[in-house]
């Protein structure tokens, strides 16, 4: 064991009874201090919403699969339906882990650990980031598990996280997927997995991929490649969300990836702003170049026809507000309920930044 790994191991042992989420260098998104601080937020308004969400899934059995696949398929086709059901495990694990920290009740943390353990033991990353984008919630659940519960899962989860980080960083996409939302989700997963693994070289590599994607995906006017390709604001949002998540994960580690050198991410958010406020409207997918968009529209899938709904941009601006407070008012206005996205408000409180 080298000196760096030995130090991490000794720190983990020293904190074994403290309930801390992880050594500072090995968390994906939630700092140890934020994890510890959740115990003081049990009476806060968003905590009630989070505990209700956790109560709905505390008895859920894991549905871990060796493969999930939803990209390019429709309900009722292939493994789409079973994959969708399995992927519900991931936010369930996050919500339960937060509930465990809020209350100190090990039934929640243990339930979250069941999901983490099942997926780490069963799943091998396919390196399709559209299928796998939801795994960021599982990474956050891992951040929040008390060390006494984490310890037996550590070897499997470290291997799992490294497979995500190395896989996405060593296998660059080709064609339009190297530029569009597909690559944005790849960058997010690689970034969070690299941070969670504590490997500074992988983090630096992920940062390089992040900067490359901003330059390739967003032009100097803030227009995304996705809008040009899909003629849909839905895909603008879908491409920006993971990049914002990556930037916020970096901020959580004391690294400032926002604003980037070319201000590309803020330019894109500002380009989207009049549509998010409702000052401008847009008919979605009218001139998309992607045949599958038309297939989904003809199948009657929601969101693939008609006017853009500004509330689709809710999470993007909630993340952006944690990087730049000028987006805070808009982020709040896009919520359907005061504590929508309660998980984010609890782990990275907007009012306290």
C-alpha positions in Angstrom: 0.0 0.0 0.0 1.6 3.4 -1.0 1.8 6.3 1.4 -1.2 8.1 0.0 -3.5 5.1 0.2 -2.1 4.3 3.7 -3.0 7.8 4.8 -6.6 7.5 3.5 -6.9 4.2 5.2 -5.7 5.6 8.6 -8.0 8.5 8.3 -11.0 6.2 7.6 -10.1 4.2 10.7 -9.7 7.3 12.8 -13.2 8.5 11.8 -14.9 5.1 11.9 -17.2 6.1 14.8 -17.8 9.7 13.8 -20.3 8.9 11.1 -18.4 11.1 8.7 -19.3 10.4 5.0 -15.8 10.0 3.6 -12.2 11.3 3.8 -12.2 14.7 2.2 -10.4 13.5 -1.0 -12.9 10.7 -1.7 -16.4 12.0 -2.1 -18.2 12.6 -5.4 -20.4 15.5 -4.4 -21.2 15.9 -0.7 -18.5 17.1 1.6 -18.0 15.3 4.9 -18.9 18.6 6.7 -22.2 18.8 4.7 -22.9 15.2 5.5 -22.3 15.8 9.2 -24.3 19.0 9.2 -27.5 17.3 8.0 -28.2 16.1 11.5 -28.9 19.7 12.4 -31.3 20.2 9.6 -33.9 17.5 10.5 -36.5 20.2 11.4 -35.9 22.3 8.3 -38.7 22.4 5.8 -37.0 20.5 3.0 -36.2 17.7 5.4 -39.9 16.8 5.7 -40.1 16.4 2.0 -37.0 14.3 2.0 -38.2 12.0 4.8 -41.5 11.5 2.9 -39.6 10.4 -0.2 -37.4 8.1 1.9 -40.5 6.5 3.6 -41.9 5.6 0.2 -38.8 3.5 -0.7 -37.4 2.3 2.6 -38.9 -1.2 2.0 -38.1 -1.3 -1.7 -36.0 -4.3 -2.7 -33.0 -3.6 -5.0 -33.7 -4.2 -8.7 -30.0 -4.1 -9.8 -29.4 -5.5 -13.3 -26.1 -6.4 -15.0 -27.2 -4.1 -17.9 -29.6 -1.2 -18.3 -30.6 0.3 -21.6 -33.1 3.0 -22.4 -31.4 5.1 -25.0 -33.0 4.9 -28.4 -35.8 2.7 -27.3 -39.5 3.0 -26.5 -41.7 1.8 -23.6 -42.6 -1.9 -24.2 -39.5 -2.5 -26.4 -36.5 -4.6 -25.3 -35.4 -4.0 -21.7 -36.6 -0.4 -21.6 -39.3 -1.1 -18.9 -37.2 -3.3 -16.7 -34.3 -0.8 -17.0 -36.6 2.1 -16.0 -37.8 0.2 -13.0 -34.2 -0.7 -12.0 -33.0 2.8 -12.4 -35.5 4.0 -9.7 -33.1 2.4 -7.2 -30.6 5.2 -7.7 -32.5 8.2 -6.5 -34.1 5.9 -3.9 -30.6 5.2 -2.5 -29.7 8.9 -2.4 -32.9 9.9 -0.6 -32.5 7.1 1.9 -28.9 8.0 2.6 -29.9 11.7 3.2 -32.7 10.5 5.5 -30.3 8.5 7.5 -28.1 11.5 8.0 -31.0 13.7 8.9 -32.4 11.4 11.5 -29.5 9.2 12.6 -31.9 6.3 12.0 -29.8 3.3 10.7 -32.8 1.8 9.0 -32.5 4.5 6.3 -28.7 4.2 5.9 -28.9 0.4 5.8 -31.6 0.5 3.2 -29.5 2.9 1.1 -26.5 0.5 1.5 -28.6 -2.4 0.2 -28.9 -0.5 -3.1 -25.3 0.5 -3.2 -24.1 -3.0 -2.5 -26.5 -4.6 -5.0 -25.4 -2.3 -7.9 -21.7 -2.5 -7.1 -21.9 -6.3 -7.1 -24.2 -6.7 -10.1 -23.6 -3.9 -12.6 -20.7 -3.3 -15.0 -20.6 0.1 -16.6 -21.7 -0.1 -20.3 -20.2 3.4 -20.9 -23.4 4.6 -22.4 -23.9 7.8 -20.5 -27.6 8.3 -21.4 -28.4 4.9 -19.9 -26.1 5.6 -16.9 -26.6 9.3 -16.2 -28.7 8.5 -13.1 -25.7 6.8 -11.4 -24.7 10.3 -10.0 -27.5 9.7 -7.4 -25.8 6.4 -6.3 -22.5 8.2 -6.0 -24.1 10.8 -3.7 -25.7 8.0 -1.7 -22.2 6.5 -1.2 -20.9 9.9 0.0 -23.6 9.9 2.7 -23.3 6.5 4.2 -21.7 6.4 7.7 -18.2 4.8 7.7 -19.4 1.9 9.8 -21.7 0.9 7.0 -19.3 1.9 4.2 -16.3 -0.1 5.4 -17.4 -3.6 4.2 -18.6 -2.2 0.9 -15.4 -0.2 0.3 -13.5 -2.6 -1.9 -16.4 -3.3 -4.3 -17.4 0.4 -4.5 -13.9 1.6 -5.1 -13.6 -0.8 -8.0 -17.1 0.3 -9.3 -16.2 4.0 -9.2 -12.9 3.4 -10.9 -14.6 1.5 -13.7 -16.8 4.5 -14.3 -14.0 7.0 -14.2 -11.5 5.1 -16.3 -14.0 3.8 -18.7 -15.4 7.2 -19.6 -12.1 8.9 -19.7 -10.3 6.2 -21.7 -13.0 5.7 -24.3 -13.9 9.0 -26.0 -17.0 9.0 -28.2 -17.0 9.6 -31.9 -19.1 11.6 -34.3 -21.8 13.9 -33.0 -21.8 12.0 -29.6 -18.4 13.6 -29.0 -20.0 17.0 -29.0 -23.7 16.8 -28.0 -25.5 16.0 -24.7 -24.2 12.4 -24.9 -20.7 13.7 -24.1 -22.0 16.1 -21.5 -23.4 13.2 -19.5 -20.1 11.3 -20.0 -18.2 14.2 -18.6 -20.4 14.4 -15.5 -20.1 10.7 -14.7 -16.3 10.7 -15.2 -15.9 13.8 -13.1 -17.9 12.6 -10.1 -16.5 9.1 -10.2 -12.9 10.5 -10.4 -13.6 12.8 -7.4 -15.1 9.9 -5.5 -12.1 7.8 -6.2 -9.7 10.5 -4.9 -7.4 10.1 -7.9 -6.0 13.6 -8.7 -4.8 12.5 -12.1 -8.2 11.3 -13.1 -9.8 14.5 -11.8 -7.4 16.6 -13.9 -8.2 14.4 -16.9 -11.9 14.9 -16.3 -11.4 18.7 -16.1 -9.7 18.6 -19.5 -12.7 16.7 -21.0 -15.1 19.2 -19.3 -13.3 22.2 -20.9 -13.2 20.5 -24.3 -16.9 19.8 -24.1 -17.7 23.4 -23.3 -15.8 24.6 -26.3 -17.2 22.0 -28.6 -20.8 22.1 -27.4 -21.4 25.8 -26.8 -20.5 28.6 -29.3 -19.4 32.1 -28.5 -23.1 33.2 -28.5 -24.2 30.6 -26.1 -25.9 28.4 -28.7 -25.5 24.7 -28.0 -24.8 22.1 -30.7 -27.8 20.2 -29.3 -30.2 23.0 -30.3 -28.8 23.0 -33.8 -29.1 19.2 -34.0 -32.5 18.7 -32.3 -34.3 22.1 -32.6 -35.4 21.5 -29.0 -34.8 23.4 -25.8 -35.3 20.1 -24.0 -32.0 19.0 -25.3 -30.3 22.3 -24.5 -31.3 21.7 -20.9 -30.3 18.0 -21.1 -26.8 19.0 -22.2 -26.3 21.8 -19.7 -27.5 19.9 -16.6 -24.7 17.4 -16.4 -22.1 20.1 -17.1 -23.5 22.2 -14.3 -23.4 19.1 -12.0 -19.7 18.6 -12.9 -18.9 22.2 -12.2 -20.7 22.1 -8.9 -19.0 18.9 -7.9 -15.7 20.6 -8.6 -16.8 23.6 -6.4 -17.6 21.2 -3.7 -13.9 20.1 -3.8 -12.6 23.7 -3.7 -11.9 23.8 -7.5 -13.5 26.6 -9.5 -14.5 25.3 -12.9 -17.0 28.2 -13.0 -16.7 30.5 -14.8 -14.7 28.7 -17.4 -12.2 30.5 -19.6 -14.7 31.3 -22.3 -17.7 31.8 -20.1 -19.4 29.2 -22.3 -21.7 27.7 -19.7 -23.0 31.0 -18.4 -23.4 32.2 -22.1 -25.6 29.1 -22.7 -27.7 29.7 -19.6 -28.2 33.3 -20.6 -29.2 32.2 -24.2 -31.8 29.9 -22.6 -33.0 32.5 -20.1 -35.8 34.1 -22.1 -37.3 30.7 -22.8 -37.0 29.7 -19.2 -38.8 32.9 -18.1 -41.5 32.5 -20.7 -40.6 35.7 -22.6 -39.9 33.6 -25.7 -41.6 30.4 -26.8 -40.4 27.6 -29.0 -42.1 24.7 -30.8 -40.0 21.6 -29.8 -38.4 19.3 -32.4 -40.1 20.9 -35.4 -36.9 20.7 -37.4 -34.9 18.0 -35.7 -32.3 16.2 -37.7 -32.7 13.0 -35.6 -35.2 10.4 -36.8 -35.8 9.0 -33.4 -37.2 12.3 -32.2 -39.9 12.0 -34.8 -40.5 8.3 -33.8 -41.1 9.4 -30.2 -43.3 12.3 -31.3 -45.4 9.9 -33.4 -45.6 7.5 -30.5 -47.1 10.3 -28.4 -44.3 10.5 -25.8 -44.7 13.6 -23.7 -42.3 16.5 -24.5 -41.6 15.6 -28.1 -44.2 18.0 -29.6 -45.7 21.3 -28.8 -44.3 24.3 -26.9 -41.3 24.1 -24.6 -42.3 24.0 -21.0 -40.0 26.4 -19.0 -40.2 24.1 -15.9 -38.1 21.6 -17.8 -35.2 24.0 -17.0 -35.9 23.9 -13.2 -32.9 21.7 -12.2 -30.5 23.3 -14.5 -31.1 26.7 -13.0 -31.2 25.3 -9.5 -27.7 23.9 -10.1 -26.6 27.2 -11.8 -27.8 29.2 -8.8 -25.3 27.4 -6.6 -22.6 28.6 -8.9 -24.0 32.1 -9.6 -26.6 33.7 -7.4 -28.0 35.8 -10.2 -29.9 32.6 -11.3 -31.5 32.1 -7.8 -34.7 33.9 -8.3 -35.5 32.2 -11.6 -34.6 28.8 -10.1 -37.1 29.3 -7.3 -39.8 30.5 -9.8 -39.6 27.3 -11.8 -40.5 25.0 -9.0 -43.9 23.4 -8.8 -43.6 23.0 -5.0 -41.4 24.9 -2.5 -39.2 21.9 -1.7 -38.9 20.3 -5.1 -35.4 19.0 -5.5 -35.2 18.9 -1.7 -32.1 16.7 -1.9 -30.1 19.5 -3.5 -31.3 22.1 -1.0 -30.3 19.9 1.9 -26.8 18.8 0.7 -25.9 22.2 -1.0 -28.2 24.8 0.6 -28.7 27.8 -1.7 -29.4 30.2 1.1 -26.1 29.4 2.9 -23.8 29.8 -0.1 
